[in-house]
Amino acid sequence: MLSEYQQQLRDRFLAAPVIPAPHPWQPVFARRRPVGGLLGVGFGVDPVGGNDLLMVVSSNGHGVFDASTGQRVARDDEPDLDRRVPAGPDLSCPGIGPLAGAEVRIAGLFGGGLHSTTEDGWTVEVVSPDWPHHRVVLSADGGLCRGPAGEKWWHVFHADHSELRTVGFSPSGRTLAVATSSDITLWTRTDRTAVAEWQAAGRDSVQA
């Protein structure tokens, strides 16, 4: 049985519509990027430009995307059979393209996880008030999700169409990824000071 507080929180999440992520977050794709049979994703860094790279592992092969532009920069339709899915203590797959020679940790169907916070105060979490569907909540108040949606927290994704695989930030904190069994959604930013400026100014919300 839910406590009064838990019921209020559940009702708050159920009532929150999907809304755009606030400034400085920007969507990378105009809509969800289809990836059939997606198993998991992991982050790496472009050794040349320093951009976040997202490696996507699916039943149809491996791919690498530039997380700042959404461009696919590498593809392997037939990875080695013994490394086709995440394996080993790190649940990793060998990188391809600009990530060649590196082992990339993959979070998703087999376990593992991405970063749930950034150094400058953003938090992302998954809530399931209408389980088995999952909602992705981005917040700037440490995950407390107080008040109405759109002030200190934002319901940015509703996985009511496919199974959620993983959610999280890149290690740099510049990219937020949501992966389901059928697609990926990315947000990116260059400004990493929005939360700190908001907290220092004592503002009630980050302006969207």
Order of alpha helices (4+ residues) and beta strands (2+ residues): alpha-beta-beta-beta-beta-beta-beta-beta-beta-beta-beta-beta-beta-beta-beta-beta-alpha
